[in-house]
Amino acid sequence: MVPSIGEGFSAAWRKMKETLFRPFNWSTWLVLSLGFWLAQLGEGGARVDLPFKPGTGAEITDALTNSLQSAADATGTTVMMFLLIAGSVFFLFVLVIGLILLWVRSRARFITLDMMIRGVSADSFGARWNTFARQGNSFFLAQILLFVFLFLLGIAFVALTGIGAAMALRENSSASDICLLIGAGIVF
């Protein structure tokens, strides 16, 4: 007998009804919600919606410049140095928060997968957190390594394409063609 797609959907539907509704239990729903929320933590993106205040751009620019100058004077630095320090601190803060969210998300994905396979009541959330620590941490490190690899690949692409474009402007067509081909080869 050849398996059909309908049989798979029917089995999944039965499993879903057993897990969520037979018997209906709030703790099951709360544990599942916590697991899914942690597994998607930080993936929603961010949107900043600054209210528009009518006025001239000069008024806003003057207010911002005065605020930056007073903050720089209070710290005893120049405006550019103050912006550099504030930007660096903000970048490090966002980086640390992002890494923490990625770590929690990596471990929670294994927990939610286990809850779907073995059921919510098979083990406590804390026990699963400890059980899947090694796998979650490995997934976390793999994601970091993949990001670093793709970042370096992007830098290589931009560098080789830039070198090829610079050589093309100097009319050294054979060398520029080689750089452009290597840069395109990195992407594809």
C-alpha positions as CSV (number, residue, x, y, z in Angstrom):
1,M,0.0,0.0,0.0
2,V,1.3,3.4,-1.0
3,P,1.1,6.1,1.8
4,S,-0.9,9.2,1.0
5,I,-0.6,12.7,2.1
6,G,-4.1,12.5,3.7
7,E,-2.9,9.8,6.1
8,G,-0.1,12.0,7.4
9,F,-2.5,15.0,7.9
10,S,-5.0,12.8,9.6
11,A,-2.4,11.4,12.1
12,A,-1.1,14.9,12.8
13,W,-4.7,16.2,13.4
14,R,-5.4,13.3,15.8
15,K,-2.1,14.0,17.7
16,M,-3.0,17.7,17.9
17,K,-6.5,17.0,19.3
18,E,-5.0,14.6,21.9
19,T,-2.3,17.0,22.9
20,L,-4.4,20.2,23.2
21,F,-8.0,19.2,23.9
22,R,-8.2,15.7,25.4
23,P,-8.3,16.7,28.2
24,F,-8.3,20.4,28.0
25,N,-5.7,21.7,30.4
26,W,-4.5,25.3,30.9
27,S,-1.1,24.3,32.1
28,T,-0.5,22.4,28.8
29,W,-1.4,25.6,26.9
30,L,0.8,27.8,29.1
31,V,3.8,25.5,28.8
32,L,3.4,25.3,25.0
33,S,3.0,29.0,24.8
34,L,6.1,29.6,26.8
35,G,8.1,27.2,24.7
36,F,6.9,28.7,21.4
37,W,7.4,32.3,22.6
38,L,11.0,31.5,23.7
39,A,11.7,29.7,20.4
40,Q,10.7,32.8,18.5
41,L,12.2,35.4,20.9
42,G,13.6,38.4,19.1
43,E,12.5,37.4,15.6
44,G,9.7,39.8,15.2
45,G,11.9,42.6,14.1
46,A,11.6,46.2,15.4
47,R,10.0,49.3,14.1
48,V,10.5,52.8,15.5
49,D,7.6,55.1,14.8
50,L,8.7,58.6,15.6
51,P,5.9,61.2,15.7
52,F,6.2,63.9,13.2
53,K,6.3,67.4,14.6
54,P,5.6,70.1,12.1
55,G,8.2,72.7,12.0
56,T,11.3,73.6,10.1
57,G,14.2,71.3,9.9
58,A,16.4,74.0,11.2
59,E,14.6,74.0,14.6
60,I,15.0,70.3,15.0
61,T,18.7,70.4,13.9
62,D,19.4,73.3,16.3
63,A,17.8,71.5,19.2
64,L,19.7,68.3,18.4
65,T,23.0,70.1,18.0
66,N,22.5,72.0,21.3
67,S,21.7,68.8,23.2
68,L,24.7,67.0,21.8
69,Q,27.0,69.9,22.6
70,S,25.7,70.1,26.2
71,A,26.2,66.3,26.6
72,A,29.7,66.5,25.2
73,D,30.6,69.5,27.4
74,A,29.3,67.6,30.5
75,T,31.5,64.6,29.7
76,G,34.5,66.8,28.8
77,T,34.8,65.6,25.2
78,T,34.0,66.8,21.7
79,V,30.7,66.1,20.0
80,M,32.3,63.6,17.6
81,M,34.0,61.7,20.4
82,F,30.8,61.7,22.4
83,L,28.9,60.3,19.5
84,L,31.6,57.7,18.9
85,I,31.5,56.6,22.6
86,A,27.7,56.6,22.8
87,G,27.5,54.7,19.5
88,S,30.0,52.1,20.7
89,V,28.2,51.6,24.0
90,F,24.9,51.2,22.2
91,F,26.3,48.8,19.7
92,L,27.8,46.6,22.4
93,F,24.6,46.7,24.4
94,V,22.5,45.6,21.3
95,L,25.1,42.9,20.5
96,V,25.0,41.4,24.0
97,I,21.2,41.5,24.1
98,G,21.1,39.9,20.6
99,L,23.4,37.1,21.6
100,I,21.4,36.4,24.8
101,L,18.2,36.2,22.8
102,L,19.8,34.0,20.2
103,W,21.1,31.6,22.9
104,V,17.7,31.4,24.6
105,R,16.0,30.9,21.2
106,S,18.4,28.1,20.2
107,R,17.8,26.1,23.3
108,A,14.0,26.7,23.3
109,R,13.7,25.3,19.8
110,F,14.8,21.9,21.0
111,I,12.4,22.1,23.9
112,T,9.4,22.9,21.7
113,L,10.4,20.1,19.4
114,D,10.5,17.7,22.3
115,M,7.2,18.9,23.6
116,M,5.6,18.2,20.2
117,I,7.1,14.7,19.9
118,R,6.9,13.4,23.4
119,G,4.0,15.6,24.7
120,V,3.9,18.4,27.1
121,S,3.4,16.4,30.2
122,A,6.4,14.0,29.5
123,D,8.8,16.2,31.4
124,S,9.0,19.6,33.1
125,F,10.2,22.7,31.2
126,G,13.2,23.1,33.5
127,A,14.3,19.5,33.0
128,R,14.0,19.9,29.3
129,W,16.1,23.0,29.5
130,N,18.9,21.0,31.1
131,T,18.4,18.0,28.9
132,F,18.8,19.9,25.7
133,A,21.6,22.2,26.9
134,R,24.3,20.6,24.8
135,Q,22.2,20.5,21.6
136,G,21.0,24.1,22.1
137,N,24.4,25.4,22.8
138,S,25.8,23.7,19.7
139,F,23.0,25.2,17.6
140,F,23.8,28.6,19.0
141,L,27.5,28.3,18.1
142,A,26.6,27.0,14.6
143,Q,24.4,30.0,14.0
144,I,27.2,32.3,15.1
145,L,29.8,30.5,12.9
146,L,27.4,30.7,10.0
147,F,26.9,34.4,10.5
148,V,30.6,35.0,10.6
149,F,31.2,32.9,7.5
150,L,28.5,34.7,5.5
151,F,29.8,38.1,6.8
152,L,33.3,37.3,5.6
153,L,31.9,36.0,2.3
154,G,30.1,39.2,1.8
155,I,33.2,41.2,2.6
156,A,35.2,39.1,0.1
157,F,32.4,39.7,-2.5
158,V,32.4,43.5,-2.0
159,A,36.2,43.6,-2.0
160,L,36.6,41.6,-5.2
161,T,33.8,43.4,-7.0
162,G,35.3,46.8,-5.9
163,I,38.8,45.8,-7.1
164,G,37.3,44.6,-10.4
165,A,35.4,47.8,-10.8
166,A,38.5,49.9,-10.0
167,M,40.5,47.9,-12.6
168,A,37.7,48.4,-15.1
169,L,37.9,52.1,-14.6
170,R,41.6,52.0,-15.2
171,E,40.9,50.0,-18.4
172,N,42.8,46.8,-17.3
173,S,40.0,44.6,-18.6
174,S,41.5,41.2,-18.2
175,A,42.3,41.6,-14.5
176,S,39.0,43.3,-13.8
177,D,37.1,40.5,-15.5
178,I,38.8,38.0,-13.3
179,C,38.0,39.9,-10.1
180,L,34.4,40.3,-11.2
181,L,34.1,36.6,-12.0
182,I,35.6,35.6,-8.7
183,G,33.3,38.0,-6.9
184,A,30.3,36.7,-8.7
185,G,31.5,33.1,-8.1
186,I,31.4,33.8,-4.3
187,V,27.8,34.7,-4.5
188,F,26.7,31.8,-6.7
